[in-house]
Amino acid sequence: MRLLLVEDDHKAADLLVDRLRGDGDDVAHAENGEIGLAQAKQSEFDVLIVDRMMPEMDGLTMVHQLRQQGADTPVLFLTALDSVEDRVAGFEAGGDDYLVKPFAYEELRARLEALVRRKQPSQETTLKLADLTMDVIARRVTRGAQDIALQAREFSLLEYLLRHKGQVVTRSMLLENVWHYNFDTQTNVIDVHISRLRNKLDKEFDAPLLHTLRGRGFVLQSADKLGDL
């Protein structure tokens, strides 16, 4: 997942960011609502994790302004404020879920994954990145003027990567969403297919698109934008 944590407690933020990144997530951190609002408008995230009480701009104000500007990114409020009135205020501001501190990391993880599942999947049938194009209906892939022949699993793998272009995709995400396993099989099936797909996508072209980020996963992105990850 690509996450934005908006939290002014640096110690708590560092601990949570480390834990999330350890699970393979791509996590950005903003120390107050003002910075969080700017980051949420500039980049795409799967979920925003927002504290309620912060300097400069509190979490409610941040989310309310984000919703007024048309953003529909799921928001999980993470806060010590636990009254019914506090929860209602969070939902009225535009929050999608509300978790009270202290919390179990496993519950946070489950709530984040549930929020991502609730998002309507992309219905686009033509997917593009740079000079790479996939027609999902015709099941045709081209790069520039060249047709790229893919086997069924390679096609599914590329479709998933294109629908998450610019995002770090972990091995577990690929196992669950492309191979439909919900556990690590301890095989090299992903590495084999990534290698085959990279060979077909990049070998005949000057600009590579499929990259491996050691210890994190894989990303389909133009090489000149890898520094943003």
Protein Blocks (a to p, Z undefined) as FASTA:
>chain_A
ZZddddfblklmmmmmmmmmmnopacdddfbfklmmmmmmmpccfbdcddfbdghiafkl
mmmmmmmnopabdcddddfblcfklmmmmmmnopabdcdddddfklmmmmmmmmmmmpcc
dfbfbdcehjbccdfklopacehjbccdddfklmmmmmmmmmmgoiacdfklmmmmmnop
abdehiaklmmmmmmmmmmmmmmpmbdfbdcdehklccdddfklmmmZZ
